[in-house]
Amino acid sequence: MPVQIISTPMRITAFISGEIDHHNAVRIREAIDSSVEKQCPKVLRIDFSDVSFMDSSGVGLVMGRYKVVNSYGG
Amino acid sequence: MKPINEIKLELESRSVNESFARVAVSAFVAQMDPTVEEISDIKTAVSEAVTNCIVHAYPVSVGKIYIWAGLYEDGRVRIRIKDRGCGIIDVKQAMEPLFTTLGGERTGLGFAVMESFMDKIRVRSKVGSGTTVTLEKNIKGRVN
C-alpha cells in the first residue's frame, strides 16, 4: 500500500511512499478519505518524506484532501 | 538537424502505463549523462503529457499514445507525445495555469508544469483528430 495512516483522536497522519501520479493518486485518495470520513479529524497531516516522484496529481491530492477535511469541520 | 539516436513507443491509454512512459523516456535520455534534476524534470513533464492523453484525449475509451524521443548532438532532447483523441478546442486557454475542463482533483497545472520543467513546448491540436505535444530540453549534464 503506498499510504500508511496513523490516527489519533484529533489528528490523522498519512505517510505516502513511492510515486504519486494520476494512477496511484486514486488509491491514496481513497485510503485517506475513508479515514477522514470515519474520524472527522481537526488536522490531517500528509508526510511526503518517502515520495520519490510526484506530478500535478500530487498537488490535486493535497488540494482535494484540504476540501474534504474542511467539509468535515477540520 | 537529424537526431543522433531516437526511439518510438506506442502505449495504450491506461493509467497504469503512466509510470512506464516516464521511466522509459528518462532511461533513454540517461545516455546523455543528465543531472538527477534534469531527469526528474523530464519524468515529470512526460508524466503530465501522458496523463493528459489518458484523462482528456480518450476520456471514455482506451486509445493509443505515440511517444517519440530524439537526442541531438548539441545536447538537446526532443520528446513528442501524440494521441488521436478528441483534441483541444482552445489550446491557448488549455495552457493557462489552473484552467481545467474537468473538476474533481484535476488542478489544471499540467501544461504549466511542462512549460516550467522543459525549455520549449509546442502544442498542436485539432478537434476530432488529436493532439501532439512536443517538449524540448537542453541537457547540460554533470560538470566534472
Backbone of each chain as ProteinMPNN parsed JSONL, in Angstrom:
{"seq_chain_A": "MPVQIISTPMRITAFISGEIDHHNAVRIREAIDSSVEKQCPKVLRIDFSDVSFMDSSGVGLVMGRYKVVNSYGG", "coords_chain_A": {"N_chain_A": [[0.842, -1.195, 0.0], [0.642, 2.194, -0.916], [0.261, 4.104, 1.004], [0.327, 4.833, 4.444], [-1.587, 4.969, 7.324], [-1.865, 6.773, 10.28], [-3.727, 7.198, 13.1], [-4.844, 9.499, 15.547], [-7.007, 10.719, 18.171], [-7.526, 13.462, 17.467], [-6.11, 13.886, 15.202], [-5.036, 12.888, 11.944], [-2.426, 11.192, 10.391], [-0.967, 10.792, 7.284], [1.267, 8.757, 5.757], [2.908, 8.864, 2.88], [4.291, 6.788, 0.37], [6.633, 6.091, -2.279], [5.641, 6.674, -5.675], [3.699, 9.448, -6.785], [1.283, 9.69, -9.027], [-1.284, 10.237, -11.518], [-2.428, 7.712, -11.678], [-1.678, 6.315, -9.273], [-2.647, 8.075, -7.377], [-5.333, 7.69, -6.974], [-5.746, 5.425, -5.279], [-4.436, 6.308, -2.995], [-5.908, 8.544, -2.34], [-8.431, 7.385, -1.805], [-7.846, 5.836, 0.463], [-7.06, 7.777, 2.354], [-9.36, 9.417, 2.454], [-11.284, 7.629, 3.398], [-10.451, 7.214, 6.033], [-10.677, 9.821, 7.012], [-13.414, 10.283, 6.776], [-14.418, 8.452, 8.643], [-13.37, 9.399, 11.025], [-13.403, 12.195, 11.206], [-11.245, 14.246, 11.625], [-9.567, 17.05, 13.247], [-7.211, 17.833, 12.229], [-5.323, 17.017, 9.364], [-2.451, 15.45, 8.514], [-0.038, 15.237, 6.008], [2.565, 13.227, 5.06], [5.332, 13.51, 3.094], [7.837, 12.437, 3.021], [8.839, 9.972, 2.05], [8.299, 10.013, -0.633], [9.108, 9.537, -3.955], [8.625, 10.518, -6.438], [6.535, 12.943, -7.962], [3.799, 14.336, -9.702], [1.547, 16.811, -11.117], [-0.716, 15.609, -10.184], [-0.264, 15.023, -7.557], [-0.392, 17.514, -6.388], [-3.065, 18.03, -6.787], [-4.078, 16.046, -5.166], [-3.428, 16.968, -2.595], [-4.83, 19.424, -2.529], [-7.431, 18.501, -2.853], [-7.747, 16.899, -0.551], [-7.637, 18.846, 1.401], [-10.05, 20.154, 0.965], [-11.832, 18.074, 1.578], [-11.308, 17.497, 4.321], [-11.93, 19.952, 5.393], [-14.674, 20.027, 4.822], [-15.599, 18.246, 6.684], [-15.366, 19.635, 8.949], [-12.786, 20.121, 9.8]], "CA_chain_A": [[0.0, 0.0, 0.0], [1.516, 3.373, -0.974], [-0.008, 5.067, 2.082], [0.103, 4.258, 5.771], [-2.303, 6.009, 8.059], [-1.816, 6.675, 11.741], [-4.779, 8.084, 13.62], [-5.044, 9.808, 16.966], [-8.363, 11.286, 18.19], [-7.677, 14.768, 16.813], [-5.257, 14.071, 14.024], [-4.674, 11.752, 11.091], [-1.206, 11.417, 9.612], [-0.847, 9.855, 6.162], [2.65, 8.653, 5.274], [2.851, 8.375, 1.495], [5.59, 6.336, -0.124], [6.693, 5.768, -3.708], [5.385, 7.701, -6.683], [2.322, 9.946, -6.872], [0.819, 10.158, -10.338], [-2.738, 10.133, -11.657], [-2.807, 6.312, -11.436], [-1.546, 5.959, -7.845], [-3.351, 9.033, -6.527], [-6.687, 7.193, -6.681], [-5.711, 4.567, -4.095], [-4.019, 7.122, -1.848], [-7.069, 9.379, -2.023], [-9.477, 6.559, -1.189], [-7.41, 5.427, 1.806], [-7.107, 8.94, 3.262], [-10.749, 9.87, 2.606], [-12.065, 6.716, 4.229], [-10.096, 7.513, 7.436], [-11.214, 11.14, 7.373], [-14.876, 10.13, 6.944], [-14.678, 7.731, 9.898], [-12.881, 10.059, 12.235], [-13.576, 13.656, 11.145], [-10.186, 14.862, 12.44], [-9.357, 18.503, 13.129], [-5.986, 18.039, 11.45], [-4.794, 15.931, 8.531], [-1.052, 15.731, 8.166], [0.418, 14.336, 4.949], [4.022, 13.155, 5.104], [5.86, 13.18, 1.758], [9.267, 12.113, 3.145], [9.232, 8.796, 1.256], [7.791, 10.123, -2.003], [10.258, 9.664, -4.861], [8.19, 11.226, -7.65], [5.183, 13.497, -7.873], [3.452, 15.324, -10.729], [0.477, 17.698, -10.652], [-1.733, 14.81, -9.482], [0.052, 15.15, -6.13], [-0.918, 18.821, -5.964], [-4.513, 17.809, -6.744], [-4.345, 15.206, -3.993], [-3.365, 17.831, -1.401], [-5.951, 20.381, -2.581], [-8.667, 17.733, -2.649], [-7.86, 16.476, 0.862], [-7.946, 20.053, 2.173], [-11.505, 20.375, 0.839], [-12.561, 17.009, 2.284], [-11.162, 17.697, 5.768], [-12.7, 21.164, 5.665], [-16.104, 19.718, 4.777], [-15.924, 17.52, 7.917], [-15.175, 20.535, 10.093], [-11.368, 20.192, 10.2]], "C_chain_A": [[0.882, 1.252, 0.0], [1.229, 4.41, 0.111], [-0.295, 4.324, 3.387], [-0.516, 5.347, 6.63], [-2.239, 5.753, 9.557], [-2.798, 7.699, 12.302], [-4.655, 8.279, 15.113], [-6.398, 10.53, 17.008], [-8.526, 12.597, 17.411], [-6.974, 14.868, 15.471], [-5.029, 12.767, 13.258], [-3.376, 12.125, 10.383], [-1.128, 10.346, 8.527], [0.594, 9.898, 5.664], [2.598, 8.057, 3.867], [4.244, 7.927, 1.082], [5.499, 6.019, -1.612], [6.343, 6.954, -4.585], [3.917, 8.139, -6.665], [2.08, 10.432, -8.292], [-0.697, 9.959, -10.376], [-3.225, 8.717, -11.334], [-2.791, 5.973, -9.935], [-2.375, 6.843, -6.933], [-4.732, 8.519, -6.109], [-6.693, 6.371, -5.381], [-5.353, 5.365, -2.839], [-5.208, 7.956, -1.364], [-8.141, 8.571, -1.296], [-9.117, 6.179, 0.249], [-7.516, 6.604, 2.782], [-8.554, 9.349, 3.516], [-11.558, 8.936, 3.5], [-11.726, 6.926, 5.706], [-10.702, 8.827, 7.895], [-12.724, 11.028, 7.627], [-15.223, 9.454, 8.26], [-14.42, 8.596, 11.109], [-13.124, 11.561, 12.32], [-12.514, 14.395, 11.963], [-10.135, 16.377, 12.25], [-8.187, 18.761, 12.183], [-5.67, 16.793, 10.627], [-3.374, 16.329, 8.158], [-0.639, 14.743, 7.077], [1.939, 14.404, 4.895], [4.551, 12.656, 3.764], [7.322, 12.712, 1.798], [9.705, 10.978, 2.233], [8.687, 8.828, -0.165], [8.974, 10.387, -2.939], [9.904, 10.407, -6.15], [6.783, 11.764, -7.43], [4.954, 14.438, -9.052], [2.252, 16.136, -10.229], [-0.673, 16.935, -9.983], [-1.512, 14.871, -7.973], [-0.466, 16.46, -5.571], [-2.441, 18.706, -5.817], [-4.925, 17.0, -5.525], [-4.388, 16.062, -2.726], [-4.57, 18.782, -1.374], [-7.284, 19.685, -2.297], [-8.861, 17.32, -1.201], [-8.175, 17.668, 1.756], [-9.453, 20.294, 2.16], [-12.282, 19.348, 1.642], [-12.511, 17.241, 3.797], [-11.981, 18.915, 6.209], [-14.199, 20.868, 5.728], [-16.558, 18.919, 6.006], [-15.609, 18.355, 9.164], [-13.735, 20.653, 10.554], [-10.687, 21.424, 9.651]], "O_chain_A": [[1.781, 1.364, 0.833], [1.861, 5.466, 0.149], [-1.04, 3.344, 3.428], [-0.045, 6.484, 6.665], [-2.525, 4.653, 10.03], [-2.712, 8.894, 12.018], [-4.39, 7.333, 15.854], [-6.896, 10.922, 15.952], [-9.554, 12.813, 16.769], [-7.203, 15.8, 14.7], [-4.855, 11.699, 13.845], [-3.239, 13.225, 9.846], [-1.213, 9.151, 8.809], [1.078, 10.935, 5.209], [2.28, 6.88, 3.695], [5.242, 8.579, 1.389], [4.425, 5.718, -2.133], [6.7, 8.093, -4.283], [3.012, 7.313, -6.546], [2.611, 11.463, -8.706], [-1.307, 9.561, -9.383], [-4.31, 8.545, -10.78], [-3.753, 5.422, -9.4], [-2.765, 6.425, -5.843], [-5.237, 8.861, -5.04], [-7.527, 6.587, -4.501], [-5.897, 5.125, -1.761], [-5.478, 8.061, -0.168], [-8.692, 9.022, -0.292], [-9.968, 6.197, 1.139], [-8.002, 6.445, 3.902], [-8.937, 9.599, 4.659], [-12.412, 9.384, 4.266], [-12.612, 6.829, 6.555], [-11.183, 8.941, 9.023], [-13.242, 11.61, 8.58], [-16.194, 9.824, 8.92], [-15.153, 8.54, 12.097], [-13.054, 12.136, 13.406], [-12.858, 15.105, 12.908], [-10.592, 16.912, 11.24], [-8.161, 19.746, 11.446], [-5.739, 15.668, 11.122], [-3.13, 17.384, 7.574], [-0.868, 13.541, 7.213], [2.528, 15.47, 4.714], [4.262, 11.535, 3.346], [7.972, 12.599, 0.759], [10.813, 11.005, 1.698], [8.617, 7.794, -0.83], [9.738, 11.332, -2.743], [10.792, 10.869, -6.867], [5.949, 11.121, -6.793], [5.821, 15.252, -9.369], [1.974, 16.141, -9.03], [-1.504, 17.533, -9.299], [-2.466, 14.782, -7.2], [-0.921, 16.524, -4.429], [-3.026, 19.212, -4.86], [-5.976, 17.235, -4.929], [-5.275, 15.899, -1.888], [-5.238, 18.931, -0.351], [-8.143, 20.217, -1.593], [-9.971, 17.372, -0.671], [-8.888, 17.533, 2.75], [-10.058, 20.594, 3.189], [-13.264, 19.681, 2.306], [-13.539, 17.189, 4.473], [-12.632, 18.903, 7.254], [-14.906, 21.397, 6.586], [-17.744, 18.905, 6.337], [-15.591, 17.842, 10.283], [-13.481, 21.235, 11.609], [-9.498, 21.633, 9.893]]}, "seq_chain_B": "MKPINEIKLELESRSVNESFARVAVSAFVAQMDPTVEEISDIKTAVSEAVTNCIVHAYPVSVGKIYIWAGLYEDGRVRIRIKDRGCGIIDVKQAMEPLFTTLGGERTGLGFAVMESFMDKIRVRSKVGSGTTVTLEKNIKGRVN", "coords_chain_B": {"N_chain_B": [[17.975, 19.434, -38.215], [19.275, 16.182, -37.78], [18.448, 13.635, -35.431], [20.819, 12.017, -33.197], [20.2, 9.723, -32.05], [17.254, 7.816, -31.595], [13.939, 6.949, -30.352], [10.866, 5.081, -30.482], [7.68, 4.713, -29.065], [4.704, 2.953, -28.416], [1.76, 3.123, -26.731], [-1.032, 1.898, -24.802], [-3.783, 3.877, -23.67], [-3.867, 3.596, -20.758], [-4.018, 4.172, -17.293], [-2.142, 2.873, -15.751], [0.059, 2.729, -17.332], [1.372, 5.142, -17.155], [3.616, 5.411, -15.454], [5.394, 3.687, -16.7], [5.809, 4.992, -19.158], [7.104, 7.458, -18.442], [9.385, 6.492, -17.167], [10.59, 4.971, -19.177], [11.204, 6.914, -21.139], [12.914, 8.572, -19.658], [14.963, 6.78, -19.084], [16.013, 6.383, -21.602], [16.963, 8.942, -22.162], [18.966, 9.047, -20.341], [21.439, 8.312, -21.378], [22.611, 10.63, -22.196], [23.91, 11.574, -20.082], [22.593, 13.164, -18.03], [21.82, 15.467, -15.285], [20.49, 14.569, -12.041], [18.401, 16.237, -11.487], [17.656, 17.176, -14.033], [16.743, 14.802, -15.213], [14.62, 14.278, -13.543], [12.968, 16.463, -14.131], [12.272, 15.882, -16.788], [10.967, 13.433, -16.473], [8.738, 14.281, -15.02], [7.484, 16.086, -16.782], [6.855, 14.392, -18.952], [5.141, 12.63, -17.693], [2.996, 14.339, -17.135], [2.122, 14.994, -19.746], [1.407, 12.486, -20.784], [-0.557, 11.745, -18.965], [-2.471, 13.675, -19.596], [-3.264, 12.718, -22.129], [-4.526, 10.348, -21.371], [-6.532, 11.18, -19.584], [-7.846, 13.36, -20.827], [-7.731, 13.187, -23.74], [-8.662, 10.639, -24.455], [-11.294, 10.183, -23.02], [-13.381, 8.34, -22.505], [-12.705, 5.952, -23.595], [-10.205, 3.477, -24.524], [-7.323, 4.453, -26.045], [-4.596, 4.921, -28.408], [-1.316, 5.982, -27.479], [1.335, 7.763, -28.768], [4.727, 7.901, -28.526], [7.644, 9.657, -29.195], [11.11, 10.026, -29.025], [14.034, 11.944, -29.333], [17.566, 12.328, -29.479], [20.002, 14.868, -29.666], [23.033, 16.037, -31.19], [23.962, 18.458, -30.155], [23.207, 18.391, -27.526], [20.539, 18.578, -27.02], [17.303, 17.305, -26.127], [14.47, 15.985, -27.617], [11.044, 15.442, -27.251], [8.171, 13.859, -28.306], [4.758, 13.638, -27.841], [1.945, 12.056, -28.71], [-1.537, 11.852, -29.535], [-4.533, 10.326, -30.796], [-6.921, 11.418, -30.076], [-9.708, 13.317, -28.765], [-8.964, 15.965, -29.144], [-8.122, 19.498, -28.62], [-10.121, 22.257, -27.948], [-9.497, 24.991, -27.532], [-6.356, 25.796, -27.497], [-4.707, 27.763, -26.359], [-6.149, 28.618, -24.144], [-6.295, 26.194, -22.758], [-3.686, 25.971, -21.955], [-3.386, 27.796, -19.974], [-2.452, 28.37, -16.625], [-4.118, 26.574, -14.053], [-6.449, 26.321, -15.478], [-8.982, 24.058, -16.211], [-10.932, 21.537, -17.802], [-12.1, 19.582, -16.506], [-13.504, 18.774, -13.373], [-13.198, 17.942, -9.987], [-10.303, 16.339, -8.917], [-8.483, 17.369, -10.664], [-5.995, 19.693, -11.383], [-5.413, 21.548, -13.307], [-2.85, 22.177, -13.925], [-1.132, 20.892, -15.599], [0.007, 21.668, -18.237], [1.343, 23.945, -17.386], [3.256, 22.9, -15.676], [4.734, 21.36, -17.518], [5.722, 23.429, -19.103], [7.306, 24.845, -17.281], [9.235, 22.995, -16.518], [10.529, 22.194, -18.791], [12.495, 23.377, -21.632], [11.306, 24.196, -23.976], [8.008, 24.139, -25.343], [5.565, 22.846, -27.513], [2.315, 22.848, -28.712], [0.09, 21.172, -30.679], [-3.095, 20.876, -31.99], [-6.105, 19.345, -33.098], [-9.51, 19.438, -33.205], [-11.228, 16.453, -32.8], [-9.301, 15.028, -34.156], [-6.903, 14.824, -32.735], [-4.015, 15.416, -30.553], [-0.751, 16.822, -30.433], [2.031, 17.025, -28.452], [5.025, 18.662, -28.165], [8.06, 18.513, -26.596], [11.008, 20.076, -25.416], [14.342, 19.947, -24.267], [17.401, 21.244, -23.125], [20.147, 19.418, -22.418], [22.398, 19.819, -19.963], [23.952, 18.358, -18.328], [26.263, 16.687, -16.075], [28.798, 18.658, -14.634], [32.11, 18.061, -14.71]], "CA_chain_B": [[19.064, 18.579, -37.711], [18.838, 14.806, -37.519], [18.887, 13.17, -34.106], [21.877, 11.005, -33.214], [19.572, 8.483, -31.586], [15.816, 8.063, -31.385], [13.091, 5.8, -30.002], [9.416, 5.233, -30.649], [6.907, 3.846, -28.179], [3.252, 3.032, -28.626], [1.149, 2.607, -25.499], [-2.476, 2.086, -24.628], [-4.027, 4.978, -22.727], [-4.277, 3.074, -19.446], [-3.263, 4.963, -16.314], [-1.028, 2.072, -15.237], [1.213, 2.937, -18.222], [1.991, 6.456, -16.93], [4.964, 5.258, -14.887], [6.237, 3.071, -17.728], [6.161, 6.011, -20.155], [8.105, 8.418, -17.95], [10.635, 5.785, -16.862], [11.197, 4.574, -20.453], [11.804, 8.094, -21.77], [14.058, 9.053, -18.875], [16.056, 5.802, -19.235], [16.61, 6.657, -22.91], [17.703, 10.217, -22.066], [20.092, 8.856, -19.404], [22.719, 8.179, -22.106], [23.185, 11.974, -22.379], [24.529, 11.886, -18.793], [21.937, 14.331, -17.413], [21.813, 15.521, -13.822], [19.284, 13.984, -11.437], [17.349, 17.243, -11.619], [17.197, 17.176, -15.423], [15.96, 13.569, -15.407], [13.378, 14.45, -12.792], [12.154, 17.415, -14.907], [11.755, 15.174, -17.963], [9.98, 12.449, -15.983], [7.51, 14.977, -14.615], [6.819, 16.634, -17.978], [6.291, 13.265, -19.717], [4.014, 12.145, -16.908], [1.885, 15.282, -17.339], [1.616, 14.885, -21.118], [0.753, 11.177, -20.937], [-1.794, 11.809, -18.167], [-3.434, 14.441, -20.403], [-3.812, 11.819, -23.159], [-5.413, 9.368, -20.732], [-7.677, 11.826, -18.936], [-8.578, 14.272, -21.712], [-7.842, 12.805, -25.156], [-9.514, 9.452, -24.549], [-11.981, 10.165, -21.712], [-14.294, 7.205, -22.265], [-12.245, 4.725, -24.263], [-8.755, 3.29, -24.494], [-6.743, 4.725, -27.365], [-3.138, 4.76, -28.47], [-0.444, 7.128, -27.237], [2.56, 7.553, -29.533], [5.818, 8.706, -27.971], [8.898, 9.637, -29.93], [12.135, 10.84, -28.37], [15.269, 12.032, -30.102], [18.7, 13.002, -28.837], [20.751, 15.625, -30.674], [24.462, 16.192, -30.915], [24.223, 19.667, -29.361], [22.765, 18.19, -26.148], [19.098, 18.728, -26.864], [16.422, 16.144, -26.244], [13.13, 16.379, -28.051], [10.086, 14.367, -26.954], [6.865, 14.141, -28.903], [3.711, 12.766, -27.28], [0.845, 12.284, -29.648], [-2.711, 10.984, -29.413], [-5.548, 10.534, -31.831], [-8.132, 11.575, -29.275], [-10.749, 14.296, -29.08], [-8.398, 17.273, -29.494], [-8.358, 20.613, -27.687], [-10.859, 23.322, -28.645], [-8.749, 26.243, -27.434], [-5.057, 25.421, -26.92], [-4.21, 28.865, -25.538], [-6.884, 28.567, -22.87], [-5.895, 24.948, -22.08], [-2.345, 26.13, -21.395], [-3.395, 28.737, -18.85], [-2.396, 27.68, -15.337], [-5.344, 26.352, -13.284], [-7.628, 26.073, -16.315], [-9.274, 22.653, -16.465], [-12.302, 21.26, -18.236], [-12.605, 18.572, -15.586], [-13.467, 19.214, -11.98], [-12.61, 16.919, -9.119], [-8.945, 16.513, -8.421], [-7.584, 17.899, -11.696], [-5.591, 21.022, -10.942], [-5.198, 22.461, -14.429], [-1.442, 22.593, -13.884], [-0.341, 20.021, -16.479], [0.828, 22.402, -19.209], [2.215, 24.865, -16.642], [4.389, 22.088, -15.203], [5.566, 21.045, -18.695], [6.393, 24.667, -19.514], [8.34, 25.279, -16.351], [10.298, 21.996, -16.374], [11.231, 21.988, -20.06], [12.913, 24.648, -22.219], [10.356, 24.573, -25.029], [6.838, 23.261, -25.501], [4.693, 23.226, -28.615], [1.103, 22.031, -28.683], [-0.728, 21.255, -31.891], [-4.287, 20.072, -31.746], [-7.241, 19.53, -33.996], [-10.675, 18.781, -32.592], [-11.645, 15.234, -33.505], [-8.158, 14.288, -34.737], [-5.889, 14.537, -31.727], [-3.097, 16.447, -30.053], [0.675, 16.476, -30.358], [2.803, 17.902, -27.569], [6.469, 18.488, -28.381], [8.82, 19.072, -25.48], [12.428, 20.108, -25.711], [15.188, 20.384, -23.145], [18.831, 21.223, -23.363], [20.782, 18.688, -21.315], [23.74, 20.351, -19.683], [24.671, 17.242, -17.72], [27.126, 16.951, -14.927], [30.063, 19.324, -14.969], [33.148, 17.375, -13.917]], "C_chain_B": [[18.525, 17.181, -37.378], [19.286, 14.372, -36.123], [20.0, 12.118, -34.227], [21.35, 9.662, -32.712], [18.096, 8.777, -31.345], [15.088, 6.775, -31.0], [11.632, 6.134, -30.304], [8.736, 4.252, -29.706], [5.43, 4.013, -28.515], [2.594, 2.368, -27.426], [-0.364, 2.731, -25.564], [-2.685, 3.125, -23.537], [-4.622, 4.455, -21.417], [-3.38, 3.745, -18.404], [-2.061, 4.196, -15.75], [0.228, 2.265, -16.096], [1.925, 4.278, -18.013], [3.422, 6.299, -16.417], [5.9, 4.633, -15.91], [6.727, 4.133, -18.715], [7.265, 6.928, -19.644], [9.445, 7.743, -17.661], [11.349, 5.401, -18.166], [11.894, 5.767, -21.108], [13.029, 8.555, -20.979], [15.232, 8.078, -18.961], [16.771, 6.031, -20.566], [17.484, 7.915, -22.851], [18.962, 10.066, -21.193], [21.438, 8.755, -20.114], [23.365, 9.535, -22.402], [23.894, 12.435, -21.098], [23.921, 13.127, -18.131], [22.11, 14.33, -15.89], [20.521, 14.87, -13.322], [18.105, 14.943, -11.614], [16.778, 17.266, -13.04], [16.324, 15.948, -15.72], [14.598, 13.705, -14.731], [12.426, 15.4, -13.528], [11.497, 16.699, -16.087], [10.688, 14.159, -17.555], [8.65, 13.128, -15.672], [6.749, 15.494, -15.832], [6.163, 15.521, -18.8], [5.052, 12.722, -18.997], [2.776, 13.025, -17.113], [1.266, 15.098, -18.73], [0.858, 13.57, -21.319], [-0.561, 11.153, -20.142], [-2.87, 12.582, -18.931], [-4.072, 13.565, -21.475], [-4.849, 10.887, -22.543], [-6.699, 10.026, -20.226], [-8.529, 12.61, -19.937], [-8.786, 13.73, -23.125], [-8.79, 11.622, -25.344], [-10.32, 9.304, -23.254], [-12.836, 8.928, -21.459], [-13.827, 5.907, -22.927], [-10.733, 4.6, -24.098], [-8.241, 3.501, -25.909], [-5.235, 4.554, -27.316], [-2.428, 6.086, -28.188], [0.873, 6.826, -27.946], [3.647, 8.485, -28.986], [7.048, 8.539, -28.86], [9.88, 10.484, -29.144], [13.405, 10.799, -29.201], [16.33, 12.8, -29.336], [19.54, 13.662, -29.924], [22.182, 15.882, -30.205], [24.769, 17.402, -30.025], [23.689, 19.575, -27.928], [21.268, 18.351, -25.925], [18.4, 17.38, -26.869], [15.055, 16.668, -26.653], [12.203, 15.175, -27.843], [8.738, 14.759, -27.544], [5.854, 13.132, -28.365], [2.421, 13.072, -28.03], [-0.325, 11.34, -29.355], [-3.632, 11.243, -30.59], [-6.922, 10.675, -31.164], [-8.996, 12.748, -29.719], [-10.212, 15.672, -29.476], [-8.798, 18.353, -28.494], [-9.029, 21.746, -28.467], [-10.034, 24.611, -28.683], [-7.418, 25.955, -26.716], [-4.535, 26.504, -25.966], [-4.854, 28.835, -24.14], [-6.459, 27.33, -22.061], [-4.541, 25.091, -21.404], [-2.28, 27.13, -20.249], [-3.35, 27.974, -17.534], [-3.748, 27.692, -14.625], [-6.594, 26.186, -14.158], [-7.796, 24.57, -16.492], [-10.721, 22.488, -16.896], [-12.944, 20.228, -17.319], [-12.532, 19.114, -14.17], [-12.7, 18.209, -11.15], [-11.198, 17.266, -8.71], [-7.976, 17.031, -9.48], [-7.273, 19.356, -11.363], [-5.489, 22.027, -12.077], [-3.765, 22.963, -14.491], [-0.556, 21.833, -14.871], [0.575, 20.77, -17.432], [1.793, 23.363, -18.503], [3.452, 24.124, -16.128], [5.321, 21.765, -16.375], [6.37, 22.273, -19.115], [7.541, 25.034, -18.585], [9.489, 24.273, -16.24], [11.09, 21.762, -17.659], [11.626, 23.356, -20.625], [11.918, 25.138, -23.264], [9.184, 23.61, -25.012], [6.037, 23.773, -26.69], [3.495, 22.284, -28.604], [0.333, 22.25, -29.974], [-1.921, 20.346, -31.697], [-5.36, 20.371, -32.762], [-8.404, 18.751, -33.392], [-11.098, 17.596, -33.458], [-10.496, 14.423, -34.085], [-7.058, 13.97, -33.736], [-4.965, 15.692, -31.431], [-1.666, 15.927, -30.089], [1.368, 17.511, -29.487], [4.283, 17.624, -27.832], [7.214, 19.236, -27.29], [10.302, 19.053, -25.835], [13.207, 20.577, -24.492], [16.651, 20.264, -23.541], [19.507, 20.548, -22.17], [22.199, 19.214, -21.116], [24.609, 19.281, -19.043], [25.537, 17.666, -16.553], [28.41, 17.626, -15.399], [31.14, 18.72, -14.074], [34.217, 18.36, -13.419]], "O_chain_B": [[17.462, 17.034, -36.775], [20.387, 14.711, -35.69], [20.101, 11.421, -35.237], [21.965, 8.615, -32.917], [17.742, 9.882, -30.933], [15.55, 5.669, -31.281], [11.233, 7.297, -30.37], [9.163, 3.106, -29.568], [4.981, 5.107, -28.858], [2.84, 1.197, -27.14], [-0.903, 3.565, -26.291], [-1.886, 3.247, -22.608], [-5.728, 4.826, -21.026], [-2.17, 3.874, -18.588], [-1.08, 4.804, -15.322], [1.337, 1.994, -15.637], [2.965, 4.527, -18.624], [4.333, 6.977, -16.892], [7.071, 5.002, -15.986], [7.907, 4.171, -19.064], [8.256, 7.151, -20.34], [10.505, 8.331, -17.877], [12.574, 5.495, -18.252], [13.028, 5.654, -21.574], [14.059, 8.89, -21.563], [16.385, 8.507, -18.915], [17.991, 5.891, -20.651], [18.583, 7.955, -23.405], [19.898, 10.859, -21.297], [22.471, 9.074, -19.525], [24.525, 9.594, -22.809], [24.414, 13.549, -21.037], [24.646, 14.033, -17.72], [22.494, 13.324, -15.295], [19.584, 14.652, -14.09], [16.973, 14.524, -11.856], [15.565, 17.363, -13.226], [15.299, 16.051, -16.393], [13.569, 13.302, -15.274], [11.217, 15.172, -13.547], [10.309, 16.886, -16.352], [9.646, 14.038, -18.2], [7.581, 12.621, -16.014], [5.528, 15.363, -15.913], [5.044, 15.685, -19.287], [4.046, 12.397, -19.628], [1.659, 12.526, -17.246], [0.044, 15.051, -18.873], [-0.2, 13.546, -21.947], [-1.559, 10.601, -20.606], [-4.039, 12.198, -18.921], [-5.278, 13.649, -21.71], [-5.915, 10.663, -23.116], [-7.799, 9.505, -20.414], [-9.758, 12.545, -19.911], [-9.894, 13.802, -23.655], [-9.608, 11.601, -26.264], [-10.055, 8.394, -22.469], [-12.995, 8.514, -20.311], [-14.496, 4.879, -22.821], [-10.073, 5.508, -23.593], [-8.662, 2.825, -26.847], [-4.674, 4.104, -26.317], [-2.878, 7.154, -28.602], [1.458, 5.761, -27.75], [3.492, 9.706, -28.991], [7.432, 7.427, -29.221], [9.518, 11.551, -28.647], [13.798, 9.748, -29.709], [16.046, 13.778, -28.645], [19.763, 13.075, -30.983], [22.481, 15.933, -29.012], [25.716, 17.376, -29.239], [23.713, 20.564, -27.195], [20.784, 18.273, -24.796], [18.841, 16.436, -27.524], [14.555, 17.655, -26.112], [12.533, 14.047, -28.209], [8.236, 15.857, -27.305], [6.073, 11.923, -28.43], [1.892, 14.183, -27.987], [-0.128, 10.184, -28.978], [-3.516, 12.253, -31.283], [-7.925, 10.131, -31.626], [-9.012, 13.12, -30.893], [-10.934, 16.463, -30.083], [-9.674, 18.161, -27.651], [-8.547, 22.141, -29.529], [-9.894, 25.24, -29.731], [-7.367, 25.88, -25.488], [-3.992, 26.199, -24.904], [-4.188, 29.004, -23.119], [-6.287, 27.402, -20.844], [-4.266, 24.426, -20.405], [-1.232, 27.291, -19.622], [-4.12, 27.033, -17.339], [-4.436, 28.713, -14.605], [-7.68, 25.937, -13.636], [-6.852, 23.882, -16.88], [-11.614, 23.194, -16.427], [-14.158, 20.022, -17.342], [-11.596, 19.833, -13.819], [-11.668, 17.691, -11.577], [-10.934, 18.361, -8.213], [-6.775, 17.124, -9.225], [-8.175, 20.149, -11.095], [-5.48, 23.234, -11.834], [-3.492, 24.032, -15.035], [0.641, 22.104, -14.964], [1.784, 20.54, -17.44], [2.917, 23.572, -18.96], [4.559, 24.663, -16.147], [6.54, 21.878, -16.253], [7.552, 22.17, -19.443], [8.603, 25.473, -19.026], [10.607, 24.659, -15.901], [12.185, 21.201, -17.627], [11.144, 24.384, -20.148], [11.71, 26.342, -23.422], [9.336, 22.427, -24.709], [5.852, 24.978, -26.856], [3.652, 21.068, -28.5], [-0.028, 23.376, -30.314], [-1.781, 19.192, -31.293], [-5.506, 21.501, -33.227], [-8.291, 17.559, -33.107], [-11.297, 17.718, -34.666], [-10.68, 13.266, -34.463], [-6.361, 12.965, -33.871], [-5.104, 16.788, -31.974], [-1.404, 14.756, -29.813], [1.301, 18.713, -29.748], [4.734, 16.483, -27.732], [7.021, 20.436, -27.092], [10.785, 18.121, -26.479], [12.784, 21.487, -23.778], [17.067, 19.31, -24.199], [19.445, 21.05, -21.047], [23.067, 19.074, -21.978], [25.832, 19.285, -19.186], [25.54, 18.817, -16.117], [29.018, 17.239, -16.396], [31.094, 18.846, -12.85], [35.16, 17.956, -12.739]]}, "name": "protein", "num_of_chains": 2, "seq": "MPVQIISTPMRITAFISGEIDHHNAVRIREAIDSSVEKQCPKVLRIDFSDVSFMDSSGVGLVMGRYKVVNSYGGMKPINEIKLELESRSVNESFARVAVSAFVAQMDPTVEEISDIKTAVSEAVTNCIVHAYPVSVGKIYIWAGLYEDGRVRIRIKDRGCGIIDVKQAMEPLFTTLGGERTGLGFAVMESFMDKIRVRSKVGSGTTVTLEKNIKGRVN"}
